[in-house]
Amino acid sequence: MDIIQYDDFSKLELRVGRILSARRVEGSDKLVELSVDVGEEAPRTLVAGIGKVYTEDQLTDRKIVVLCNLAPKKLKGIESQGMILAAGETADELALLAPSHDMPVGTRIY
């Protein structure tokens, strides 16, 4: 494990988000395209490898933790504008990270 300094961690902009919609990415058995409200003017598009664990219905309207200041990256031709946080031993048993109680969308996580 690499040790980082607090200044490195403080660069991460983690926010509470709410998944507005989810759809499977064509040609992939695990990628899901999400529309996520993180308290900005418009929702963000995120692509996540959680399709083996979660259905579209299980994801919609769910609150999650989003890394907002990650550089955009194209996955299967879709630009992902952040990253959701999940935990698990393998990609087949991921659990989405979420606030322990109801918090407003866009709330900063420290």
C-alpha positions in Angstrom: 0.0 0.0 0.0 1.3 3.4 -1.0 1.1 6.1 1.7 -0.2 9.5 0.6 -0.1 12.8 2.4 -3.2 14.6 3.6 -2.7 17.2 0.9 -3.1 14.4 -1.7 -6.3 13.2 -0.1 -7.8 16.7 0.2 -7.6 17.0 -3.6 -10.4 14.4 -3.9 -13.8 15.9 -4.3 -16.2 13.3 -3.0 -19.9 14.1 -3.0 -23.2 12.5 -2.3 -25.0 11.6 -5.6 -28.3 10.2 -6.6 -28.6 7.9 -9.6 -31.4 9.3 -11.8 -31.2 6.5 -14.4 -29.2 3.4 -15.4 -28.8 1.4 -18.6 -26.6 -1.4 -19.7 -23.8 -0.5 -22.1 -24.2 -2.4 -25.3 -21.5 -4.9 -26.0 -20.5 -5.2 -22.3 -21.7 -7.7 -19.6 -20.6 -5.5 -16.7 -20.7 -1.8 -17.8 -23.7 0.4 -16.8 -24.2 4.0 -17.9 -25.5 6.1 -15.1 -27.0 9.6 -15.0 -26.1 11.0 -11.6 -27.2 14.2 -9.8 -24.3 15.5 -7.7 -25.9 18.9 -7.0 -24.7 20.6 -10.1 -26.7 22.4 -12.8 -26.9 19.2 -15.0 -26.5 15.5 -14.1 -23.2 13.8 -14.9 -22.8 10.7 -17.0 -20.8 7.9 -15.2 -19.8 4.5 -16.6 -19.4 1.8 -13.9 -18.4 -1.9 -14.0 -21.3 -2.9 -11.7 -23.6 -4.6 -14.2 -22.9 -8.2 -12.9 -24.0 -7.2 -9.4 -26.8 -4.6 -9.9 -29.8 -4.3 -12.2 -30.9 -1.0 -13.6 -33.9 -1.0 -11.2 -31.7 -1.6 -8.2 -29.6 1.4 -9.1 -32.2 4.0 -10.0 -32.9 6.5 -7.2 -30.1 5.2 -5.0 -27.8 7.5 -3.2 -24.0 6.8 -3.7 -20.6 8.4 -3.2 -19.1 10.0 -6.3 -15.5 11.1 -7.0 -16.3 14.2 -9.0 -12.9 15.7 -9.9 -11.5 12.6 -11.7 -10.4 13.4 -15.3 -13.1 12.2 -17.8 -12.4 8.9 -19.6 -14.2 7.2 -22.5 -15.4 3.7 -21.9 -17.1 1.9 -24.9 -17.4 5.3 -26.5 -19.2 7.0 -23.6 -17.4 9.7 -21.6 -17.5 9.0 -17.9 -17.4 12.2 -15.8 -16.4 10.8 -12.5 -16.4 7.5 -10.5 -18.7 5.8 -8.1 -17.1 4.2 -5.0 -17.7 0.6 -4.3 -16.0 -2.1 -2.1 -15.5 -5.8 -2.6 -13.1 -8.7 -2.9 -13.9 -9.2 -6.6 -15.8 -7.4 -9.3 -18.6 -9.9 -8.9 -19.4 -9.0 -5.3 -19.2 -5.2 -5.2 -21.2 -3.1 -2.6 -21.8 0.5 -3.5 -20.6 3.0 -0.8 -23.4 5.3 0.4 -24.0 7.7 3.3 -25.3 6.0 6.5 -28.3 8.3 6.7 -30.2 10.5 4.3 -28.0 13.5 3.1 -28.7 16.1 0.5 -27.4 15.4 -3.0 -24.1 17.3 -3.5 -23.1 17.2 0.1 -19.2 17.2 0.3 -17.6 14.1 1.9 -14.4 14.8 3.9 
